[in-house]
Amino acid sequence: MPASARRSVYLIDSYCSADCQAELRTRAILISMSDKGNRYDNSMVETVFKTIKLELIWPVAWQTRHRAENAIAKYIDGFHNPVRRHSSLGFQSPIAFERKAPELS
């Protein structure tokens, strides 16, 4: 994806003031907020974050934020999506799963 098409997403677990939401919108940041009382709303995203932390972030003492950010991007684009098998996708990678999606329709 070209850098110009990328947008930041701000994940909110429970509460975000109107002022905070307004500031995020002025910066063109997408807001992902759970419905009130719905603890499962962001569960898939939270599972991905936990996996990245467990497999990549926690085992390493990162020298700089920049190195950590680059490692996360490489992990997602080079391993998590194209290679890593996901039980929720029938033990396929997300890319393999998406390739088969048109066949199902």
KAQUIDA-V613985 format. One record per backbone hydrogen bond with DSSP energy under -0.5 kcal/mol. CO is the residue of the C=O (numbers start at 0). NH is the residue of the N-H. Records with the same first field share a line. If there is no record, write none. Layout:
BEGIN
CO = NH, NH
END
This chain:
BEGIN
1 = 4, 5
2 = 5
7 = 29
8 = 10
9 = 31
11 = 33
16 = 20
17 = 21
18 = 22
19 = 23
20 = 24
21 = 25
22 = 26
23 = 28
24 = 27
27 = 29
29 = 9, 31
30 = 32
31 = 11
34 = 37
36 = 38
37 = 40
39 = 42
41 = 45
42 = 46
43 = 47
44 = 48
45 = 49
46 = 50
47 = 51
48 = 52
49 = 53
50 = 54
51 = 55, 56
52 = 57
56 = 59
59 = 61
63 = 67
64 = 68
65 = 69
66 = 70
67 = 71
68 = 72
69 = 73
70 = 74
71 = 75
72 = 76
73 = 77
74 = 78, 79
75 = 80
78 = 82, 83
79 = 93
80 = 94
85 = 88, 90, 91
86 = 89
91 = 85
92 = 96
93 = 97
94 = 98
95 = 99
96 = 100
97 = 101
99 = 102, 103
100 = 103, 104
END
